Amino acid sequence: MFKRKKFLEELSVDGWSVKTDTGFKKISQSNKTVKYRIWLLTTVNHYLECADKHIVFKEDYSEVYVKDLKVGDVIITEYGPERVNYVDETNKKEVMYDLSVESEDKRYYTNGILSHNTT
């Protein structure tokens, strides 16, 4: 069976860091991905465009793919737990960027929503 290549290019991130729920952490790697269909996720204070299998955290810190969220679910944001107001697939596709963070829990904020590395 043919497996599609996910990454197009590795990007230089020397000296870059990202906000996490435990402070700023160094980014160890970033990759430009193939085009994915965009999913839109909103809460009261946050807006995120991402891939279907972008991982976020529910209020109990369990991991969930954005495509598996429902309106009313509660996720962790930089302002604390917030309810999902909207989540759905769009008709748009674009390249995305995949980060790897140098921390044991591999969590970081993506537009204020707590996310997880995919690699």
mmCIF file of the C-alpha atoms, coordinates in Angstrom:
data_MODEL
# 
_entry.id   MODEL 
# 
loop_
_atom_site.group_PDB 
_atom_site.id 
_atom_site.type_symbol 
_atom_site.label_atom_id 
_atom_site.label_alt_id 
_atom_site.label_comp_id 
_atom_site.label_asym_id 
_atom_site.label_entity_id 
_atom_site.label_seq_id 
_atom_site.pdbx_PDB_ins_code 
_atom_site.Cartn_x 
_atom_site.Cartn_y 
_atom_site.Cartn_z 
_atom_site.occupancy 
_atom_site.B_iso_or_equiv 
_atom_site.pdbx_formal_charge 
_atom_site.auth_seq_id 
_atom_site.auth_comp_id 
_atom_site.auth_asym_id 
_atom_site.auth_atom_id 
_atom_site.pdbx_PDB_model_num 
ATOM 1   C CA . MET A 1 1   ? 0.000   0.000  0.000  1.00 0.00 ? 1   MET A CA 1 
ATOM 2   C CA . PHE A 1 2   ? 1.307   3.480  -0.913 1.00 0.00 ? 2   PHE A CA 1 
ATOM 3   C CA . LYS A 1 3   ? 1.899   5.829  2.014  1.00 0.00 ? 3   LYS A CA 1 
ATOM 4   C CA . ARG A 1 4   ? 1.730   9.562  1.263  1.00 0.00 ? 4   ARG A CA 1 
ATOM 5   C CA . LYS A 1 5   ? 4.756   11.626 2.279  1.00 0.00 ? 5   LYS A CA 1 
ATOM 6   C CA . LYS A 1 6   ? 3.706   14.101 4.992  1.00 0.00 ? 6   LYS A CA 1 
ATOM 7   C CA . PHE A 1 7   ? 6.627   16.537 5.032  1.00 0.00 ? 7   PHE A CA 1 
ATOM 8   C CA . LEU A 1 8   ? 7.878   18.629 2.120  1.00 0.00 ? 8   LEU A CA 1 
ATOM 9   C CA . GLU A 1 9   ? 10.711  20.499 3.807  1.00 0.00 ? 9   GLU A CA 1 
ATOM 10  C CA . GLU A 1 10  ? 12.475  20.853 7.161  1.00 0.00 ? 10  GLU A CA 1 
ATOM 11  C CA . LEU A 1 11  ? 12.709  24.468 8.292  1.00 0.00 ? 11  LEU A CA 1 
ATOM 12  C CA . SER A 1 12  ? 15.454  26.130 10.333 1.00 0.00 ? 12  SER A CA 1 
ATOM 13  C CA . VAL A 1 13  ? 14.283  26.961 13.868 1.00 0.00 ? 13  VAL A CA 1 
ATOM 14  C CA . ASP A 1 14  ? 17.610  27.764 15.508 1.00 0.00 ? 14  ASP A CA 1 
ATOM 15  C CA . GLY A 1 15  ? 16.904  29.898 18.568 1.00 0.00 ? 15  GLY A CA 1 
ATOM 16  C CA . TRP A 1 16  ? 13.107  29.749 18.234 1.00 0.00 ? 16  TRP A CA 1 
ATOM 17  C CA . SER A 1 17  ? 10.828  29.018 21.175 1.00 0.00 ? 17  SER A CA 1 
ATOM 18  C CA . VAL A 1 18  ? 7.088   28.661 21.685 1.00 0.00 ? 18  VAL A CA 1 
ATOM 19  C CA . LYS A 1 19  ? 4.707   29.357 24.562 1.00 0.00 ? 19  LYS A CA 1 
ATOM 20  C CA . THR A 1 20  ? 3.595   26.246 26.444 1.00 0.00 ? 20  THR A CA 1 
ATOM 21  C CA . ASP A 1 21  ? 1.502   25.632 29.540 1.00 0.00 ? 21  ASP A CA 1 
ATOM 22  C CA . THR A 1 22  ? 4.776   25.370 31.511 1.00 0.00 ? 22  THR A CA 1 
ATOM 23  C CA . GLY A 1 23  ? 6.552   28.435 30.062 1.00 0.00 ? 23  GLY A CA 1 
ATOM 24  C CA . PHE A 1 24  ? 8.466   29.045 26.845 1.00 0.00 ? 24  PHE A CA 1 
ATOM 25  C CA . LYS A 1 25  ? 10.201  25.967 25.371 1.00 0.00 ? 25  LYS A CA 1 
ATOM 26  C CA . LYS A 1 26  ? 12.696  25.583 22.562 1.00 0.00 ? 26  LYS A CA 1 
ATOM 27  C CA . ILE A 1 27  ? 11.400  24.354 19.204 1.00 0.00 ? 27  ILE A CA 1 
ATOM 28  C CA . SER A 1 28  ? 13.624  21.465 18.110 1.00 0.00 ? 28  SER A CA 1 
ATOM 29  C CA . GLN A 1 29  ? 12.178  20.974 14.635 1.00 0.00 ? 29  GLN A CA 1 
ATOM 30  C CA . SER A 1 30  ? 9.638   22.406 12.208 1.00 0.00 ? 30  SER A CA 1 
ATOM 31  C CA . ASN A 1 31  ? 8.458   20.868 8.963  1.00 0.00 ? 31  ASN A CA 1 
ATOM 32  C CA . LYS A 1 32  ? 6.379   22.197 6.109  1.00 0.00 ? 32  LYS A CA 1 
ATOM 33  C CA . THR A 1 33  ? 3.695   19.631 5.266  1.00 0.00 ? 33  THR A CA 1 
ATOM 34  C CA . VAL A 1 34  ? 1.817   18.634 2.170  1.00 0.00 ? 34  VAL A CA 1 
ATOM 35  C CA . LYS A 1 35  ? -1.532  20.364 1.664  1.00 0.00 ? 35  LYS A CA 1 
ATOM 36  C CA . TYR A 1 36  ? -4.280  19.331 4.073  1.00 0.00 ? 36  TYR A CA 1 
ATOM 37  C CA . ARG A 1 37  ? -7.927  20.300 4.158  1.00 0.00 ? 37  ARG A CA 1 
ATOM 38  C CA . ILE A 1 38  ? -8.401  23.087 6.723  1.00 0.00 ? 38  ILE A CA 1 
ATOM 39  C CA . TRP A 1 39  ? -10.570 22.564 9.786  1.00 0.00 ? 39  TRP A CA 1 
ATOM 40  C CA . LEU A 1 40  ? -11.836 25.598 11.672 1.00 0.00 ? 40  LEU A CA 1 
ATOM 41  C CA . LEU A 1 41  ? -12.053 25.514 15.473 1.00 0.00 ? 41  LEU A CA 1 
ATOM 42  C CA . THR A 1 42  ? -13.345 28.421 17.574 1.00 0.00 ? 42  THR A CA 1 
ATOM 43  C CA . THR A 1 43  ? -13.925 29.128 21.247 1.00 0.00 ? 43  THR A CA 1 
ATOM 44  C CA . VAL A 1 44  ? -15.018 32.404 22.865 1.00 0.00 ? 44  VAL A CA 1 
ATOM 45  C CA . ASN A 1 45  ? -11.462 33.783 22.719 1.00 0.00 ? 45  ASN A CA 1 
ATOM 46  C CA . HIS A 1 46  ? -9.628  31.685 20.120 1.00 0.00 ? 46  HIS A CA 1 
ATOM 47  C CA . TYR A 1 47  ? -9.688  30.816 16.434 1.00 0.00 ? 47  TYR A CA 1 
ATOM 48  C CA . LEU A 1 48  ? -7.615  28.030 14.891 1.00 0.00 ? 48  LEU A CA 1 
ATOM 49  C CA . GLU A 1 49  ? -7.241  26.742 11.351 1.00 0.00 ? 49  GLU A CA 1 
ATOM 50  C CA . CYS A 1 50  ? -5.577  23.325 11.354 1.00 0.00 ? 50  CYS A CA 1 
ATOM 51  C CA . ALA A 1 51  ? -5.560  19.796 9.949  1.00 0.00 ? 51  ALA A CA 1 
ATOM 52  C CA . ASP A 1 52  ? -8.168  17.195 10.867 1.00 0.00 ? 52  ASP A CA 1 
ATOM 53  C CA . LYS A 1 53  ? -5.664  15.249 12.979 1.00 0.00 ? 53  LYS A CA 1 
ATOM 54  C CA . HIS A 1 54  ? -4.284  18.266 14.815 1.00 0.00 ? 54  HIS A CA 1 
ATOM 55  C CA . ILE A 1 55  ? -4.218  17.205 18.479 1.00 0.00 ? 55  ILE A CA 1 
ATOM 56  C CA . VAL A 1 56  ? -5.666  19.457 21.207 1.00 0.00 ? 56  VAL A CA 1 
ATOM 57  C CA . PHE A 1 57  ? -6.426  18.783 24.865 1.00 0.00 ? 57  PHE A CA 1 
ATOM 58  C CA . LYS A 1 58  ? -9.782  18.414 26.587 1.00 0.00 ? 58  LYS A CA 1 
ATOM 59  C CA . GLU A 1 59  ? -10.194 19.908 30.068 1.00 0.00 ? 59  GLU A CA 1 
ATOM 60  C CA . ASP A 1 60  ? -8.940  16.648 31.667 1.00 0.00 ? 60  ASP A CA 1 
ATOM 61  C CA . TYR A 1 61  ? -5.808  16.857 29.449 1.00 0.00 ? 61  TYR A CA 1 
ATOM 62  C CA . SER A 1 62  ? -6.873  13.889 27.337 1.00 0.00 ? 62  SER A CA 1 
ATOM 63  C CA . GLU A 1 63  ? -5.786  14.237 23.722 1.00 0.00 ? 63  GLU A CA 1 
ATOM 64  C CA . VAL A 1 64  ? -8.352  14.584 20.938 1.00 0.00 ? 64  VAL A CA 1 
ATOM 65  C CA . TYR A 1 65  ? -8.138  15.157 17.195 1.00 0.00 ? 65  TYR A CA 1 
ATOM 66  C CA . VAL A 1 66  ? -9.864  18.360 16.085 1.00 0.00 ? 66  VAL A CA 1 
ATOM 67  C CA . LYS A 1 67  ? -12.039 16.280 13.707 1.00 0.00 ? 67  LYS A CA 1 
ATOM 68  C CA . ASP A 1 68  ? -13.404 14.396 16.748 1.00 0.00 ? 68  ASP A CA 1 
ATOM 69  C CA . LEU A 1 69  ? -14.409 17.500 18.735 1.00 0.00 ? 69  LEU A CA 1 
ATOM 70  C CA . LYS A 1 70  ? -18.046 18.492 19.138 1.00 0.00 ? 70  LYS A CA 1 
ATOM 71  C CA . VAL A 1 71  ? -19.612 21.881 19.856 1.00 0.00 ? 71  VAL A CA 1 
ATOM 72  C CA . GLY A 1 72  ? -19.814 22.168 23.647 1.00 0.00 ? 72  GLY A CA 1 
ATOM 73  C CA . ASP A 1 73  ? -16.664 20.131 24.345 1.00 0.00 ? 73  ASP A CA 1 
ATOM 74  C CA . VAL A 1 74  ? -14.279 21.922 26.701 1.00 0.00 ? 74  VAL A CA 1 
ATOM 75  C CA . ILE A 1 75  ? -10.637 22.327 25.662 1.00 0.00 ? 75  ILE A CA 1 
ATOM 76  C CA . ILE A 1 76  ? -7.597  23.888 27.334 1.00 0.00 ? 76  ILE A CA 1 
ATOM 77  C CA . THR A 1 77  ? -6.574  27.371 26.172 1.00 0.00 ? 77  THR A CA 1 
ATOM 78  C CA . GLU A 1 78  ? -4.076  29.921 27.432 1.00 0.00 ? 78  GLU A CA 1 
ATOM 79  C CA . TYR A 1 79  ? -6.986  31.512 29.371 1.00 0.00 ? 79  TYR A CA 1 
ATOM 80  C CA . GLY A 1 80  ? -8.060  28.190 30.910 1.00 0.00 ? 80  GLY A CA 1 
ATOM 81  C CA . PRO A 1 81  ? -10.819 25.775 29.859 1.00 0.00 ? 81  PRO A CA 1 
ATOM 82  C CA . GLU A 1 82  ? -13.139 27.067 27.099 1.00 0.00 ? 82  GLU A CA 1 
ATOM 83  C CA . ARG A 1 83  ? -16.105 25.561 25.289 1.00 0.00 ? 83  ARG A CA 1 
ATOM 84  C CA . VAL A 1 84  ? -15.863 24.793 21.595 1.00 0.00 ? 84  VAL A CA 1 
ATOM 85  C CA . ASN A 1 85  ? -18.265 27.148 19.795 1.00 0.00 ? 85  ASN A CA 1 
ATOM 86  C CA . TYR A 1 86  ? -17.656 25.835 16.297 1.00 0.00 ? 86  TYR A CA 1 
ATOM 87  C CA . VAL A 1 87  ? -15.683 23.039 14.647 1.00 0.00 ? 87  VAL A CA 1 
ATOM 88  C CA . ASP A 1 88  ? -15.996 21.950 11.029 1.00 0.00 ? 88  ASP A CA 1 
ATOM 89  C CA . GLU A 1 89  ? -14.126 21.096 7.866  1.00 0.00 ? 89  GLU A CA 1 
ATOM 90  C CA . THR A 1 90  ? -13.742 23.777 5.197  1.00 0.00 ? 90  THR A CA 1 
ATOM 91  C CA . ASN A 1 91  ? -13.359 23.397 1.439  1.00 0.00 ? 91  ASN A CA 1 
ATOM 92  C CA . LYS A 1 92  ? -9.894  25.002 1.515  1.00 0.00 ? 92  LYS A CA 1 
ATOM 93  C CA . LYS A 1 93  ? -6.538  23.168 1.467  1.00 0.00 ? 93  LYS A CA 1 
ATOM 94  C CA . GLU A 1 94  ? -3.105  24.565 2.240  1.00 0.00 ? 94  GLU A CA 1 
ATOM 95  C CA . VAL A 1 95  ? 0.327   23.555 3.460  1.00 0.00 ? 95  VAL A CA 1 
ATOM 96  C CA . MET A 1 96  ? 0.742   23.456 7.223  1.00 0.00 ? 96  MET A CA 1 
ATOM 97  C CA . TYR A 1 97  ? 3.667   23.610 9.632  1.00 0.00 ? 97  TYR A CA 1 
ATOM 98  C CA . ASP A 1 98  ? 4.418   20.878 12.142 1.00 0.00 ? 98  ASP A CA 1 
ATOM 99  C CA . LEU A 1 99  ? 6.390   21.773 15.296 1.00 0.00 ? 99  LEU A CA 1 
ATOM 100 C CA . SER A 1 100 ? 8.385   19.577 17.658 1.00 0.00 ? 100 SER A CA 1 
ATOM 101 C CA . VAL A 1 101 ? 8.962   21.077 21.109 1.00 0.00 ? 101 VAL A CA 1 
ATOM 102 C CA . GLU A 1 102 ? 11.779  20.199 23.491 1.00 0.00 ? 102 GLU A CA 1 
ATOM 103 C CA . SER A 1 103 ? 9.688   19.147 26.494 1.00 0.00 ? 103 SER A CA 1 
ATOM 104 C CA . GLU A 1 104 ? 8.570   15.844 27.977 1.00 0.00 ? 104 GLU A CA 1 
ATOM 105 C CA . ASP A 1 105 ? 4.854   16.518 27.482 1.00 0.00 ? 105 ASP A CA 1 
ATOM 106 C CA . LYS A 1 106 ? 5.270   17.890 23.913 1.00 0.00 ? 106 LYS A CA 1 
ATOM 107 C CA . ARG A 1 107 ? 2.525   20.510 24.479 1.00 0.00 ? 107 ARG A CA 1 
ATOM 108 C CA . TYR A 1 108 ? 2.451   24.062 23.151 1.00 0.00 ? 108 TYR A CA 1 
ATOM 109 C CA . TYR A 1 109 ? -0.104  26.750 22.349 1.00 0.00 ? 109 TYR A CA 1 
ATOM 110 C CA . THR A 1 110 ? -1.284  27.124 18.767 1.00 0.00 ? 110 THR A CA 1 
ATOM 111 C CA . ASN A 1 111 ? -3.161  30.445 18.530 1.00 0.00 ? 111 ASN A CA 1 
ATOM 112 C CA . GLY A 1 112 ? -3.838  30.127 22.264 1.00 0.00 ? 112 GLY A CA 1 
ATOM 113 C CA . ILE A 1 113 ? -5.175  26.528 22.116 1.00 0.00 ? 113 ILE A CA 1 
ATOM 114 C CA . LEU A 1 114 ? -3.092  23.848 23.843 1.00 0.00 ? 114 LEU A CA 1 
ATOM 115 C CA . SER A 1 115 ? -1.810  21.468 21.167 1.00 0.00 ? 115 SER A CA 1 
ATOM 116 C CA . HIS A 1 116 ? 0.472   18.421 20.908 1.00 0.00 ? 116 HIS A CA 1 
ATOM 117 C CA . ASN A 1 117 ? 3.327   17.473 18.596 1.00 0.00 ? 117 ASN A CA 1 
ATOM 118 C CA . THR A 1 118 ? 2.369   15.072 15.852 1.00 0.00 ? 118 THR A CA 1 
ATOM 119 C CA . THR A 1 119 ? 5.844   13.562 15.603 1.00 0.00 ? 119 THR A CA 1 
# 
